[in-house]
Amino acid sequence: MTSSDSEEISDKESPNDQIFEPQNETTSKCLSKNLTNALSLKQNEENILEEFNVEKLYDMATKGEFPKKMFIFGQDKSRYTQRLHFFTSIRTFSERPKSHVSFTCKICSKILRATFPEFNNLNNHLKTHDTWRKKWLSFYNKHFAPALSLLDNNTYDMIRFIISSNLAICQLDNVHFQKLIENKMTSPCLKTFRYDRLPTIYQQMLDIIDDKLNKARTICLITDIWTNRIYADFLALGAVIINEFFEQELIVIGMKSMGGDHTAENIQTVLETIINSFKCNKTKFHGN
């Protein structure tokens, strides 16, 4: 106890009598309440450094719970992005660190380094985890920024342009390309496009196809095989349906490269792979 924290006590008074032998019921209740509050504060201090496992974080996301992660720097406490809960690291420091700190991914155990409060490389690493994007990020976006889950027409046009022109998506990071479109829209970076935009579009397409197939009055499966310029073979599976309005539609369900000759056995194997892959992806997206 320091001099500033201590109080002078008279020789005629016993400190033990003052604290542990209250003279009336009111004083007893006050001391009991103070003791309860002190224990509660201590418990809260321990809880702020609680580590959640990955499944707990996924479960919390479904309930709309996204607590920020607490770090202690000497006498100061600071909260940082919720994504840091997917990493383990030192959380108590004597002072705010000026050098890099090691973070271990709870999903794959990869060790990365980052400085406070710059965590871009940690966020980019998480985007490479498919389950994280579907089981956590999708709920996070809906909870904090519903608009993020709704892609605008400019983004759709960019995706159509890149796919139809066979443009390498690394061009998104090309400064000259960014200058060309900067007055039209904000170009997403390569990682955002690859791990956020494309998966979102892919999921929407699967949902649309699944809905159309479920509502179709009749379905006729068709296949097509072709060879590209470098003699690689591809098989596409499509469906001609009569929809709920008795209109005919053609839907492409999937496409996969073929190995070997165009025999009945090889075609059957590829078709089964496409169908099973579509079913598996739909199961994942519906939260299995």
PADREN-528563 format. One record per residue (C-alpha): residue number from 1; x, y, z. Coordinates in steps of 0.25 Angstrom, whole numbers, plus 5000, padded with zeros to 4 digits. Layout:
BEGIN
+-------+------+------+------+
! vexfi !    X !    Y !    Z !
+-------+------+------+------+
!   NUM !    X !    Y !    Z !
...
+-------+------+------+------+
***
This chain:
BEGIN
+-------+------+------+------+
! vexfi !    X !    Y !    Z !
+-------+------+------+------+
!     1 ! 5000 ! 5000 ! 5000 !
!     2 ! 5006 ! 5013 ! 4996 !
!     3 ! 5005 ! 5026 ! 5004 !
!     4 ! 4995 ! 5032 ! 4995 !
!     5 ! 4986 ! 5019 ! 4996 !
!     6 ! 4987 ! 5018 ! 5012 !
!     7 ! 4979 ! 5025 ! 5022 !
!     8 ! 4984 ! 5029 ! 5036 !
!     9 ! 4977 ! 5021 ! 5047 !
!    10 ! 4976 ! 5025 ! 5062 !
!    11 ! 4982 ! 5016 ! 5072 !
!    12 ! 4969 ! 5015 ! 5079 !
!    13 ! 4962 ! 5008 ! 5068 !
!    14 ! 4965 ! 4995 ! 5063 !
!    15 ! 4965 ! 4993 ! 5047 !
!    16 ! 4960 ! 4979 ! 5049 !
!    17 ! 4948 ! 4984 ! 5057 !
!    18 ! 4945 ! 4994 ! 5047 !
!    19 ! 4945 ! 4985 ! 5035 !
!    20 ! 4940 ! 4971 ! 5040 !
!    21 ! 4931 ! 4974 ! 5052 !
!    22 ! 4921 ! 4984 ! 5047 !
!    23 ! 4912 ! 4990 ! 5058 !
!    24 ! 4899 ! 4989 ! 5051 !
!    25 ! 4891 ! 4982 ! 5040 !
!    26 ! 4892 ! 4994 ! 5030 !
!    27 ! 4907 ! 4994 ! 5031 !
!    28 ! 4908 ! 4979 ! 5029 !
!    29 ! 4899 ! 4980 ! 5016 !
!    30 ! 4908 ! 4991 ! 5011 !
!    31 ! 4921 ! 4984 ! 5013 !
!    32 ! 4915 ! 4971 ! 5007 !
!    33 ! 4910 ! 4979 ! 4995 !
!    34 ! 4924 ! 4985 ! 4993 !
!    35 ! 4931 ! 4971 ! 4994 !
!    36 ! 4921 ! 4966 ! 4983 !
!    37 ! 4924 ! 4977 ! 4974 !
!    38 ! 4939 ! 4975 ! 4976 !
!    39 ! 4938 ! 4961 ! 4973 !
!    40 ! 4929 ! 4964 ! 4961 !
!    41 ! 4940 ! 4974 ! 4956 !
!    42 ! 4951 ! 4964 ! 4957 !
!    43 ! 4942 ! 4954 ! 4949 !
!    44 ! 4940 ! 4964 ! 4938 !
!    45 ! 4955 ! 4967 ! 4938 !
!    46 ! 4957 ! 4952 ! 4935 !
!    47 ! 4946 ! 4951 ! 4925 !
!    48 ! 4951 ! 4962 ! 4916 !
!    49 ! 4963 ! 4953 ! 4913 !
!    50 ! 4955 ! 4941 ! 4910 !
!    51 ! 4959 ! 4933 ! 4898 !
!    52 ! 4947 ! 4927 ! 4889 !
!    53 ! 4950 ! 4915 ! 4880 !
!    54 ! 4946 ! 4915 ! 4866 !
!    55 ! 4933 ! 4907 ! 4867 !
!    56 ! 4928 ! 4917 ! 4878 !
!    57 ! 4931 ! 4929 ! 4870 !
!    58 ! 4923 ! 4923 ! 4858 !
!    59 ! 4912 ! 4920 ! 4868 !
!    60 ! 4912 ! 4934 ! 4874 !
!    61 ! 4912 ! 4940 ! 4859 !
!    62 ! 4898 ! 4933 ! 4857 !
!    63 ! 4893 ! 4940 ! 4869 !
!    64 ! 4898 ! 4954 ! 4865 !
!    65 ! 4909 ! 4954 ! 4875 !
!    66 ! 4922 ! 4960 ! 4870 !
!    67 ! 4930 ! 4965 ! 4882 !
!    68 ! 4943 ! 4973 ! 4880 !
!    69 ! 4956 ! 4967 ! 4885 !
!    70 ! 4962 ! 4974 ! 4897 !
!    71 ! 4977 ! 4976 ! 4899 !
!    72 ! 4984 ! 4982 ! 4911 !
!    73 ! 4995 ! 4992 ! 4910 !
!    74 ! 5000 ! 4995 ! 4924 !
!    75 ! 4989 ! 5002 ! 4931 !
!    76 ! 4981 ! 5004 ! 4918 !
!    77 ! 4971 ! 4995 ! 4911 !
!    78 ! 4968 ! 4995 ! 4896 !
!    79 ! 4958 ! 4988 ! 4888 !
!    80 ! 4961 ! 4984 ! 4873 !
!    81 ! 4954 ! 4977 ! 4862 !
!    82 ! 4945 ! 4965 ! 4864 !
!    83 ! 4954 ! 4957 ! 4854 !
!    84 ! 4965 ! 4956 ! 4864 !
!    85 ! 4957 ! 4946 ! 4872 !
!    86 ! 4961 ! 4936 ! 4861 !
!    87 ! 4976 ! 4938 ! 4865 !
!    88 ! 4983 ! 4935 ! 4878 !
!    89 ! 4994 ! 4944 ! 4883 !
!    90 ! 5000 ! 4952 ! 4895 !
!    91 ! 4989 ! 4960 ! 4900 !
!    92 ! 4995 ! 4967 ! 4912 !
!    93 ! 5007 ! 4977 ! 4910 !
!    94 ! 5015 ! 4986 ! 4919 !
!    95 ! 5013 ! 4997 ! 4909 !
!    96 ! 5008 ! 4998 ! 4895 !
!    97 ! 5017 ! 4990 ! 4886 !
!    98 ! 5024 ! 4997 ! 4875 !
!    99 ! 5030 ! 4985 ! 4867 !
!   100 ! 5022 ! 4973 ! 4861 !
!   101 ! 5014 ! 4963 ! 4869 !
!   102 ! 5012 ! 4949 ! 4866 !
!   103 ! 4998 ! 4944 ! 4863 !
!   104 ! 4994 ! 4929 ! 4861 !
!   105 ! 4982 ! 4926 ! 4853 !
!   106 ! 4972 ! 4917 ! 4861 !
!   107 ! 4967 ! 4911 ! 4848 !
!   108 ! 4980 ! 4906 ! 4841 !
!   109 ! 4991 ! 4909 ! 4852 !
!   110 ! 4999 ! 4918 ! 4842 !
!   111 ! 5007 ! 4929 ! 4849 !
!   112 ! 5006 ! 4943 ! 4844 !
!   113 ! 5012 ! 4956 ! 4849 !
!   114 ! 5005 ! 4970 ! 4850 !
!   115 ! 5006 ! 4983 ! 4858 !
!   116 ! 4996 ! 4990 ! 4866 !
!   117 ! 4986 ! 4995 ! 4860 !
!   118 ! 4990 ! 4990 ! 4846 !
!   119 ! 4984 ! 4976 ! 4843 !
!   120 ! 4982 ! 4976 ! 4828 !
!   121 ! 4990 ! 4963 ! 4826 !
!   122 ! 4982 ! 4956 ! 4837 !
!   123 ! 4969 ! 4960 ! 4830 !
!   124 ! 4974 ! 4956 ! 4817 !
!   125 ! 4979 ! 4942 ! 4822 !
!   126 ! 4965 ! 4940 ! 4828 !
!   127 ! 4958 ! 4942 ! 4814 !
!   128 ! 4966 ! 4930 ! 4809 !
!   129 ! 4957 ! 4921 ! 4819 !
!   130 ! 4945 ! 4917 ! 4812 !
!   131 ! 4937 ! 4913 ! 4824 !
!   132 ! 4941 ! 4926 ! 4831 !
!   133 ! 4935 ! 4934 ! 4820 !
!   134 ! 4922 ! 4926 ! 4820 !
!   135 ! 4920 ! 4923 ! 4835 !
!   136 ! 4925 ! 4937 ! 4841 !
!   137 ! 4927 ! 4948 ! 4830 !
!   138 ! 4914 ! 4946 ! 4824 !
!   139 ! 4907 ! 4948 ! 4837 !
!   140 ! 4916 ! 4960 ! 4841 !
!   141 ! 4913 ! 4967 ! 4828 !
!   142 ! 4898 ! 4965 ! 4830 !
!   143 ! 4899 ! 4970 ! 4844 !
!   144 ! 4907 ! 4982 ! 4842 !
!   145 ! 4906 ! 4986 ! 4828 !
!   146 ! 4894 ! 4979 ! 4820 !
!   147 ! 4898 ! 4988 ! 4808 !
!   148 ! 4911 ! 4980 ! 4807 !
!   149 ! 4903 ! 4967 ! 4803 !
!   150 ! 4896 ! 4974 ! 4792 !
!   151 ! 4906 ! 4976 ! 4780 !
!   152 ! 4903 ! 4988 ! 4771 !
!   153 ! 4901 ! 4988 ! 4756 !
!   154 ! 4916 ! 4993 ! 4754 !
!   155 ! 4921 ! 4981 ! 4762 !
!   156 ! 4913 ! 4972 ! 4753 !
!   157 ! 4918 ! 4978 ! 4740 !
!   158 ! 4932 ! 4977 ! 4745 !
!   159 ! 4930 ! 4962 ! 4748 !
!   160 ! 4924 ! 4960 ! 4734 !
!   161 ! 4935 ! 4968 ! 4727 !
!   162 ! 4946 ! 4960 ! 4734 !
!   163 ! 4940 ! 4947 ! 4732 !
!   164 ! 4936 ! 4949 ! 4717 !
!   165 ! 4949 ! 4955 ! 4713 !
!   166 ! 4958 ! 4945 ! 4720 !
!   167 ! 4965 ! 4957 ! 4727 !
!   168 ! 4974 ! 4952 ! 4739 !
!   169 ! 4968 ! 4958 ! 4752 !
!   170 ! 4982 ! 4962 ! 4756 !
!   171 ! 4979 ! 4974 ! 4747 !
!   172 ! 4970 ! 4980 ! 4758 !
!   173 ! 4983 ! 4984 ! 4765 !
!   174 ! 4988 ! 4991 ! 4752 !
!   175 ! 4989 ! 5006 ! 4755 !
!   176 ! 4986 ! 5009 ! 4741 !
!   177 ! 4973 ! 5000 ! 4741 !
!   178 ! 4969 ! 5007 ! 4754 !
!   179 ! 4971 ! 5021 ! 4747 !
!   180 ! 4962 ! 5017 ! 4736 !
!   181 ! 4950 ! 5014 ! 4745 !
!   182 ! 4952 ! 5023 ! 4757 !
!   183 ! 4941 ! 5032 ! 4752 !
!   184 ! 4932 ! 5021 ! 4750 !
!   185 ! 4934 ! 5013 ! 4763 !
!   186 ! 4943 ! 5009 ! 4773 !
!   187 ! 4951 ! 4997 ! 4768 !
!   188 ! 4952 ! 4986 ! 4779 !
!   189 ! 4966 ! 4980 ! 4781 !
!   190 ! 4970 ! 4966 ! 4777 !
!   191 ! 4967 ! 4959 ! 4790 !
!   192 ! 4954 ! 4966 ! 4792 !
!   193 ! 4950 ! 4962 ! 4778 !
!   194 ! 4955 ! 4948 ! 4779 !
!   195 ! 4950 ! 4945 ! 4793 !
!   196 ! 4938 ! 4954 ! 4795 !
!   197 ! 4931 ! 4958 ! 4782 !
!   198 ! 4933 ! 4945 ! 4774 !
!   199 ! 4928 ! 4936 ! 4785 !
!   200 ! 4916 ! 4945 ! 4787 !
!   201 ! 4912 ! 4944 ! 4773 !
!   202 ! 4915 ! 4929 ! 4772 !
!   203 ! 4906 ! 4927 ! 4784 !
!   204 ! 4895 ! 4936 ! 4778 !
!   205 ! 4896 ! 4928 ! 4765 !
!   206 ! 4894 ! 4915 ! 4773 !
!   207 ! 4882 ! 4920 ! 4780 !
!   208 ! 4875 ! 4924 ! 4767 !
!   209 ! 4878 ! 4911 ! 4760 !
!   210 ! 4873 ! 4903 ! 4772 !
!   211 ! 4861 ! 4911 ! 4773 !
!   212 ! 4858 ! 4910 ! 4758 !
!   213 ! 4860 ! 4895 ! 4759 !
!   214 ! 4851 ! 4893 ! 4771 !
!   215 ! 4840 ! 4901 ! 4764 !
!   216 ! 4841 ! 4895 ! 4750 !
!   217 ! 4830 ! 4887 ! 4745 !
!   218 ! 4839 ! 4879 ! 4736 !
!   219 ! 4854 ! 4877 ! 4735 !
!   220 ! 4862 ! 4871 ! 4723 !
!   221 ! 4877 ! 4870 ! 4726 !
!   222 ! 4886 ! 4873 ! 4714 !
!   223 ! 4901 ! 4872 ! 4712 !
!   224 ! 4912 ! 4878 ! 4703 !
!   225 ! 4926 ! 4875 ! 4701 !
!   226 ! 4936 ! 4884 ! 4694 !
!   227 ! 4951 ! 4886 ! 4693 !
!   228 ! 4958 ! 4900 ! 4694 !
!   229 ! 4970 ! 4905 ! 4687 !
!   230 ! 4980 ! 4897 ! 4695 !
!   231 ! 4972 ! 4884 ! 4693 !
!   232 ! 4967 ! 4884 ! 4707 !
!   233 ! 4953 ! 4877 ! 4708 !
!   234 ! 4942 ! 4882 ! 4716 !
!   235 ! 4928 ! 4877 ! 4719 !
!   236 ! 4916 ! 4885 ! 4723 !
!   237 ! 4903 ! 4881 ! 4729 !
!   238 ! 4891 ! 4889 ! 4726 !
!   239 ! 4876 ! 4887 ! 4728 !
!   240 ! 4864 ! 4891 ! 4720 !
!   241 ! 4853 ! 4894 ! 4729 !
!   242 ! 4838 ! 4898 ! 4728 !
!   243 ! 4837 ! 4908 ! 4739 !
!   244 ! 4825 ! 4911 ! 4748 !
!   245 ! 4819 ! 4921 ! 4738 !
!   246 ! 4820 ! 4910 ! 4727 !
!   247 ! 4832 ! 4917 ! 4720 !
!   248 ! 4844 ! 4910 ! 4715 !
!   249 ! 4858 ! 4913 ! 4721 !
!   250 ! 4872 ! 4908 ! 4719 !
!   251 ! 4881 ! 4907 ! 4731 !
!   252 ! 4895 ! 4904 ! 4732 !
!   253 ! 4897 ! 4895 ! 4745 !
!   254 ! 4912 ! 4893 ! 4744 !
!   255 ! 4925 ! 4891 ! 4736 !
!   256 ! 4937 ! 4883 ! 4738 !
!   257 ! 4950 ! 4879 ! 4730 !
!   258 ! 4951 ! 4865 ! 4725 !
!   259 ! 4962 ! 4855 ! 4725 !
!   260 ! 4964 ! 4844 ! 4715 !
!   261 ! 4955 ! 4840 ! 4703 !
!   262 ! 4940 ! 4844 ! 4702 !
!   263 ! 4936 ! 4830 ! 4706 !
!   264 ! 4922 ! 4827 ! 4713 !
!   265 ! 4930 ! 4824 ! 4726 !
!   266 ! 4938 ! 4837 ! 4726 !
!   267 ! 4925 ! 4845 ! 4723 !
!   268 ! 4918 ! 4838 ! 4734 !
!   269 ! 4929 ! 4841 ! 4744 !
!   270 ! 4929 ! 4856 ! 4741 !
!   271 ! 4914 ! 4857 ! 4741 !
!   272 ! 4913 ! 4851 ! 4755 !
!   273 ! 4924 ! 4860 ! 4760 !
!   274 ! 4917 ! 4873 ! 4755 !
!   275 ! 4904 ! 4868 ! 4761 !
!   276 ! 4910 ! 4864 ! 4774 !
!   277 ! 4918 ! 4877 ! 4775 !
!   278 ! 4905 ! 4885 ! 4773 !
!   279 ! 4898 ! 4878 ! 4784 !
!   280 ! 4910 ! 4879 ! 4793 !
!   281 ! 4911 ! 4894 ! 4791 !
!   282 ! 4896 ! 4896 ! 4793 !
!   283 ! 4897 ! 4888 ! 4806 !
!   284 ! 4909 ! 4897 ! 4811 !
!   285 ! 4902 ! 4910 ! 4807 !
!   286 ! 4890 ! 4906 ! 4815 !
!   287 ! 4898 ! 4905 ! 4828 !
!   288 ! 4902 ! 4891 ! 4830 !
+-------+------+------+------+
***
